[in-house]
Amino acid sequence: TMVRDINNMPEARIALDEALDDGMEDLYDDTLETLLKNWSRGSDAMGNSWESLSPTTIERKGHGAILVDSGDLRDNVKQKSEYRTKDKTFVLTSSLPYAGAHEFGLPEQGIPARPFLGPAAQYAVGQIEDQVGEKIDDYLEGVEVR
């Protein structure tokens, strides 16, 4: 007697792997886009406004825009962040030495915390189920699992 395997588990496994990859890459794109868009508005990826500049700082700079003097930090985050296909993960980061001063603050120097990376991670966690789950549903729709 011969045993006949009639399930589509290999096909389902491939679909899940592709869905996870596409879903995570979409989540990365959405998270980075949301981070950068909100940054231009003076808030983090969750939409929380950063602490305003002090009147003295505004007078010195000639404007009240937060974390946008040269655009170097924002551009660096955009350039250094990446989606890693092999691991199906992504990293939002900056290589600039002063990024941590803004993320965590330096109260002794009068710099309040204006986090941008931590809230972006929170945003991604809040979106992962919907965005990746939607891709999994889409990919498995055509796979008949018995």
Buried (B, 14 or more C-beta within 10 A) or exposed (E): EEEEEEEBEEBBEEBBEEBBBBBBBBBBEBBBEBBBEBBEEBBBBBEEEBEEBEEEBEEEEEEEEBBEEEEEBBEBBBEBBEBEEEEBEBEBBBEBEEBEBBBBBEEEEEBBBBBBBBBBBBBBEEBBEEBBEBBBEEBBEEBEEE
